[in-house]
Amino acid sequence: MAQSRLEKIGTIFTRVNGLIKAGAMRFEDRPIWYDLYTAYPPKLEPRYDRPAPDIKIKNIFYAEDVIRAKYHKSERHETLNLLDARRKTQSQNFIQIYENLKEQNPLDEEKIFDTAVEMLAEQTRKSPEAKDESTISLSSNFADSLNKEDRNKPNVNIKKIFEE
């Protein structure tokens, strides 16, 4: 019918094609990808026994990755709330300060780095969020969110529901 169910024999396309030819699947019930595959077949058939191509994988680095790595190596590590998209992270602020300084004076990398670290520390001290967010742990943030959820829950007594 559909040949073998073993993944090593045939591809999913050949199996669906066999089902349609044998009448086990109506042409109208074919998968969405079937027409696309027939119109634009791959250059090489996707088989399990085909060796992986020997292609050198390029490293993808951005210019600020080196600066960010140096910043994280020299400064203390802080917890991040990745779900909070409203505020920039310390490293994003640092990169922005560093790039602004580099545009003004593109000469000495070390002086620019040290100045950027000092400016970020000063900016953090002067920020309106006076409490140091680096000392707030992820667990306390989680506990705060649980407390907020508890406040919004209705007070339901299950015993009273089933007493009648």
C-alpha positions in Angstrom: 0.0 0.0 0.0 2.3 2.8 1.2 5.4 0.6 0.9 7.1 0.3 4.3 6.6 2.5 7.3 10.3 2.4 8.0 11.8 5.9 7.6 14.9 4.4 5.8 12.8 3.3 2.8 11.6 6.2 0.7 10.8 9.8 1.7 7.6 11.2 3.0 6.9 12.5 -0.5 7.3 9.1 -2.1 5.0 7.6 0.5 2.2 10.2 0.0 2.7 9.8 -3.7 2.3 6.1 -3.4 -0.9 6.5 -1.3 -2.4 8.7 -3.9 -1.5 6.4 -6.8 -2.8 3.3 -4.9 -6.1 5.1 -4.1 -5.6 4.9 -0.3 -5.6 8.7 -0.2 -7.7 10.9 -2.4 -5.9 13.6 -4.4 -8.1 16.2 -2.7 -6.9 15.1 0.7 -3.2 15.6 -0.1 -1.1 17.6 2.4 -0.6 21.3 1.9 3.1 20.9 1.2 2.5 18.3 -1.6 1.9 20.9 -4.4 4.8 23.0 -3.3 7.1 20.0 -3.3 6.0 18.9 -6.8 6.4 22.4 -8.2 9.8 23.1 -6.5 11.5 19.8 -5.8 14.8 19.9 -3.9 18.0 19.6 -5.8 19.0 16.5 -3.8 16.4 14.0 -2.5 16.2 14.2 1.3 17.4 10.8 2.3 18.7 9.5 5.6 21.9 7.9 4.1 23.1 11.0 2.2 26.3 12.2 3.9 26.3 15.7 5.4 27.8 18.3 3.2 31.3 19.4 4.1 30.7 23.1 4.4 32.7 25.4 6.7 30.3 27.1 9.1 31.0 30.8 9.3 31.2 32.5 12.7 28.6 35.2 13.1 29.8 38.0 15.3 28.7 41.5 15.5 31.1 44.4 16.2 29.7 44.9 19.7 30.1 41.3 20.7 33.8 41.8 21.5 33.0 44.8 23.6 30.1 43.1 25.3 32.3 40.1 26.2 35.0 42.4 27.6 32.3 44.3 29.7 30.9 41.1 31.1 34.4 39.8 31.9 35.4 42.9 33.8 32.1 43.7 35.5 30.0 41.8 38.0 27.3 39.6 36.6 23.7 40.6 37.1 20.4 38.8 36.8 18.3 39.7 33.9 14.6 39.6 33.4 14.3 38.6 29.7 10.5 39.0 29.8 10.8 42.7 30.6 11.1 44.4 27.2 10.5 47.9 28.6 14.0 48.5 29.9 17.3 48.0 28.3 19.9 45.7 29.9 23.1 47.0 31.5 25.1 45.6 28.5 22.8 47.4 26.0 23.2 50.6 27.9 27.0 50.1 28.0 27.2 49.4 24.3 25.2 52.5 23.5 27.5 54.6 25.7 30.6 53.0 24.3 29.6 53.6 20.7 28.7 57.3 21.4 32.2 57.8 22.9 33.9 56.0 20.1 32.2 58.3 17.5 33.5 61.3 19.4 37.0 60.0 19.9 37.9 56.9 17.9 41.5 56.7 19.1 42.2 54.8 22.3 40.0 51.7 22.9 41.0 51.2 26.6 40.2 54.8 27.6 36.9 54.7 25.8 36.1 51.4 27.6 37.0 52.7 31.0 35.1 56.0 30.5 32.0 54.1 29.3 32.2 51.9 32.4 32.4 55.0 34.6 29.6 56.7 32.8 27.3 53.7 33.1 28.0 53.4 36.8 27.1 57.1 37.2 24.0 56.8 35.0 22.9 53.8 37.1 23.3 55.8 40.4 21.3 58.7 39.0 18.5 56.6 37.4 15.0 57.2 38.7 14.8 53.6 39.7 16.7 54.3 42.8 16.7 50.8 44.1 19.5 48.8 42.7 17.9 46.3 40.4 21.1 44.2 40.2 20.5 43.1 43.8 16.9 42.0 43.1 17.0 38.3 42.6 15.0 36.4 40.0 13.4 34.4 42.8 12.1 37.6 44.5 10.7 38.8 41.1 9.0 35.4 40.8 7.6 35.6 44.3 6.3 39.1 43.7 4.5 37.9 40.5 2.9 35.0 42.4 1.7 37.4 45.1 0.1 39.6 42.5 -1.6 36.5 41.0 -2.9 35.5 44.4 -4.5 38.9 44.9 -6.5 38.5 41.6 -7.8 35.1 42.4 -11.4 34.8 43.6 -12.0 33.4 47.1 -13.9 30.2 46.5 -14.7 27.6 49.2 -15.2 24.2 47.5 -16.8 22.7 50.6 -19.6 25.3 50.5 -20.3 24.4 46.8 -21.0 20.7 47.6 -22.8 21.1 51.0 -26.2 21.5 49.5 
